[in-house]
Amino acid sequence: VAQIGGGGAALLERTQMCHSVALAGLLPCIGGVAALLPLAAQLDLPASGTAAGEPGTSRAAAVISLFAVVLHNSPSNRQAMYQLQGTALLGWLLQQRSAAHLGLDLLAAIEQLLHATGGHGDLQRGVLAALLLDYRLWAAAPPPVQLSLAALTLRLCQGEPELMQQLFGVPRITDVIRAHYSVVSSPESLVPAAGGSATPEELQQQRAALLEAAAALVQAAAAPPPPAADHEERPLSVALPRYLSADVQAMASF
């Protein structure tokens, strides 16, 4: 840039002006949020330069984190994701992919997505129902991942009982226990959790955490209603992030 008379400035020859644009702002140029959904259908393809099965960063977690980035502070992208039923599509696509993606990093990325959808209560409910609380998806995950999920489920039941009664009530909890963490007569018949790799002790831990979550819902339902002034409905975006782990809160601070 060269200074010219009068205090102005002019571009030198062959100089080009550039400015940065946030990823969320570029999406409309390539088709919006819908253009990212096919990424979840390609999770099992080997990464470029990486042998299949080679350990590394989970591609599923990276894709979910990408959605969190483009939805964060973007009401238009959140609304588009909601209208597309994007969370339901992501949940279905993840269920069709290899269980190798179901790690702690994916669970953390979904928590990050939950935080990023703040300001759109219906979309946050979709993240909860289709991704975080769908135990059909997580039933094949390693036991430590399932225990982390059960701990988060318990915190949500204790902190947001009305919401959890709608999305993950006591009948649903008992169905999950019966389908995935039921008592078995012998180790040979152990099929439910982690594709059959969970031990009886790990199944017991899962049942205990989920039963504690059910007890929290029952206790909340039996408690007298709070005074009208204290019973004002809070935005879902204000309520939920308090129950996420500190590590996830840090990840969500883009």
C-alpha positions in Angstrom: 0.0 0.0 0.0 1.4 3.4 -0.9 0.4 6.7 0.7 -0.9 9.4 -1.6 -1.7 13.0 -1.2 -4.5 14.1 1.1 -3.9 11.3 3.6 -5.4 8.6 1.4 -3.8 5.4 0.2 -3.7 3.4 -3.0 -2.8 -0.2 -3.7 0.5 -0.8 -5.3 0.5 -2.7 -8.6 -0.1 -6.4 -8.4 -1.3 -6.1 -4.8 -4.6 -7.9 -3.9 -6.8 -7.2 -0.9 -7.7 -10.3 1.2 -9.9 -10.8 4.3 -10.7 -13.9 6.4 -14.2 -15.4 6.6 -15.4 -17.8 9.3 -16.2 -21.3 8.1 -19.8 -20.9 9.1 -20.1 -17.9 6.8 -18.8 -19.9 3.8 -21.3 -22.7 4.0 -24.0 -21.1 1.9 -21.5 -20.9 -1.0 -21.3 -24.7 -1.1 -24.9 -25.7 -0.3 -25.2 -25.0 3.4 -25.2 -27.5 6.3 -26.6 -30.2 4.0 -23.3 -30.3 2.1 -21.5 -31.6 5.2 -23.9 -34.5 6.0 -22.3 -36.9 3.4 -19.1 -36.8 5.4 -20.8 -39.0 8.0 -21.5 -41.6 5.3 -17.7 -41.9 4.5 -16.4 -42.6 8.0 -15.3 -46.2 7.2 -13.2 -45.2 4.2 -9.5 -45.4 4.9 -7.9 -42.0 5.5 -5.5 -40.7 2.9 -2.0 -42.1 3.7 -3.4 -44.1 6.7 -3.8 -47.8 6.7 -7.2 -49.1 7.7 -7.3 -49.9 11.4 -4.2 -47.7 12.2 -4.8 -45.8 15.4 -5.3 -42.1 15.2 -7.8 -39.3 15.6 -11.4 -40.6 15.1 -12.8 -39.4 11.9 -16.3 -39.6 13.4 -15.3 -37.2 16.2 -13.7 -34.9 13.7 -16.9 -34.8 11.6 -19.1 -34.1 14.6 -16.7 -31.4 15.8 -16.9 -29.8 12.4 -20.7 -29.6 12.8 -20.2 -28.0 16.2 -17.9 -25.4 14.7 -20.3 -24.4 11.9 -23.3 -24.3 14.2 -21.6 -22.3 17.0 -23.0 -18.7 17.0 -24.8 -19.2 13.7 -28.6 -19.1 14.1 -29.1 -19.6 10.4 -27.0 -22.8 10.3 -28.8 -24.1 13.4 -32.2 -23.5 11.8 -31.0 -25.2 8.6 -29.7 -28.2 10.6 -33.1 -28.5 12.4 -35.1 -28.3 9.2 -33.0 -31.0 7.7 -33.5 -33.2 10.7 -29.7 -33.3 10.7 -29.2 -34.8 14.1 -31.5 -37.8 13.3 -29.5 -38.3 10.0 -26.2 -38.2 11.9 -27.4 -40.7 14.4 -28.6 -43.1 11.7 -25.4 -42.8 9.7 -23.3 -43.4 12.8 -25.3 -46.6 13.6 -24.5 -47.9 10.1 -20.7 -47.4 10.5 -18.1 -49.4 12.3 -18.3 -49.6 16.1 -14.6 -48.6 16.2 -15.7 -45.0 16.0 -17.5 -45.2 19.3 -14.7 -43.8 21.5 -14.5 -41.2 24.2 -13.4 -38.6 21.6 -16.7 -39.1 19.8 -18.7 -38.8 23.0 -16.8 -35.6 23.8 -17.5 -34.3 20.3 -21.2 -34.9 20.7 -21.2 -33.1 24.0 -19.4 -30.2 22.2 -22.2 -30.3 19.5 -24.8 -30.1 22.3 -23.1 -27.0 23.7 -22.8 -25.5 20.2 -26.5 -25.7 19.5 -27.3 -23.4 22.4 -30.0 -20.9 21.5 -32.1 -23.5 19.6 -33.9 -25.7 22.1 -35.4 -28.1 19.6 -32.0 -28.7 18.0 -30.5 -29.4 21.4 -33.3 -31.9 22.1 -32.4 -33.6 18.8 -28.8 -33.9 19.8 -29.8 -35.5 23.0 -32.4 -37.9 21.5 -30.7 -38.9 18.4 -27.0 -39.0 19.5 -26.3 -38.7 23.1 -29.1 -40.8 24.6 -29.6 -43.3 21.9 -28.2 -46.4 23.6 -28.7 -48.5 20.4 -25.8 -46.5 19.0 -23.6 -46.8 22.1 -24.3 -50.4 23.0 -21.3 -51.6 21.0 -18.9 -49.0 22.5 -16.1 -50.1 24.9 -17.2 -50.2 28.6 -15.3 -47.1 29.6 -17.2 -45.1 27.0 -20.5 -46.5 28.1 -19.7 -45.7 31.7 -18.9 -42.1 30.8 -22.2 -41.9 28.9 -24.1 -43.3 31.9 -22.4 -40.7 34.2 -23.5 -37.9 31.9 -27.0 -39.3 31.7 -27.2 -39.4 35.5 -26.1 -35.7 35.7 -28.7 -34.7 33.2 -31.4 -36.6 35.1 -30.4 -35.0 38.3 -30.2 -31.5 36.9 -32.9 -31.5 34.2 -35.5 -34.0 35.3 -38.4 -32.5 33.4 -36.5 -32.5 30.1 -35.2 -36.0 30.7 -38.7 -37.3 31.6 -39.7 -36.3 28.1 -36.6 -37.7 26.3 -35.3 -40.5 28.5 -37.9 -41.4 31.1 -38.0 -44.3 33.5 -39.7 -46.7 31.0 -37.0 -45.9 28.5 -34.3 -46.5 31.1 -35.7 -49.9 32.1 -35.9 -50.8 28.4 -32.2 -49.9 27.9 -31.2 -52.0 30.9 -33.2 -55.0 29.7 -31.9 -54.7 26.1 -28.2 -54.0 26.8 -27.2 -54.6 30.4 -29.5 -57.4 31.6 -28.3 -60.1 34.0 -26.9 -63.2 32.3 -26.6 -66.7 33.5 -23.1 -67.3 32.3 -20.2 -65.4 30.6 -20.8 -67.5 27.4 -24.3 -66.0 27.0 -23.0 -62.4 27.5 -24.1 -60.5 24.4 -25.6 -57.1 25.4 -22.9 -54.5 25.9 -19.8 -53.7 24.0 -20.5 -56.4 21.4 -20.2 -59.1 24.2 -16.9 -57.9 25.6 -18.3 -56.3 28.8 -17.7 -58.3 32.0 -20.5 -59.0 34.6 -18.9 -56.3 36.9 -19.0 -53.7 34.1 -22.7 -54.6 33.4 -23.4 -54.1 37.1 -21.8 -50.7 37.0 -23.9 -49.7 34.0 -27.1 -50.9 35.6 -26.3 -49.1 38.9 -25.7 -45.8 37.1 -28.9 -46.1 35.0 -31.0 -47.1 38.0 -29.7 -44.1 39.9 -30.7 -41.9 37.0 -34.2 -43.5 37.1 -34.4 -42.9 40.8 -33.5 -39.2 40.3 -36.4 -38.9 37.9 -38.8 -40.6 40.3 -37.6 -38.4 43.2 -38.0 -35.3 41.1 -41.5 -36.3 40.0 -42.5 -36.9 43.7 -41.2 -33.6 44.9 -43.6 -30.7 45.4 -43.7 -28.2 42.6 -41.6 -25.1 43.2 -43.2 -21.7 43.6 -44.4 -20.1 40.4 -41.7 -17.5 40.4 -39.0 -20.3 40.5 -40.7 -22.4 37.9 -40.2 -20.2 35.0 -39.1 -22.2 32.0 -35.4 -21.7 31.3 -33.9 -21.8 27.8 -32.4 -25.2 27.1 -29.2 -23.6 26.0 -28.7 -22.0 29.5 -29.6 -25.2 31.4 -27.6 -28.0 29.7 -24.0 -26.8 29.4 -23.7 -26.8 33.2 -23.7 -30.6 33.2 -20.9 -31.0 30.6 -17.4 -31.9 31.7 -14.7 -29.2 32.1 -12.8 -30.7 29.2 -15.8 -30.5 26.9 -16.5 -26.9 28.0 -12.9 -26.0 27.1 -13.3 -27.7 23.7 -16.5 -25.7 23.1 -14.8 -22.4 23.7 -13.8 -21.9 20.1 
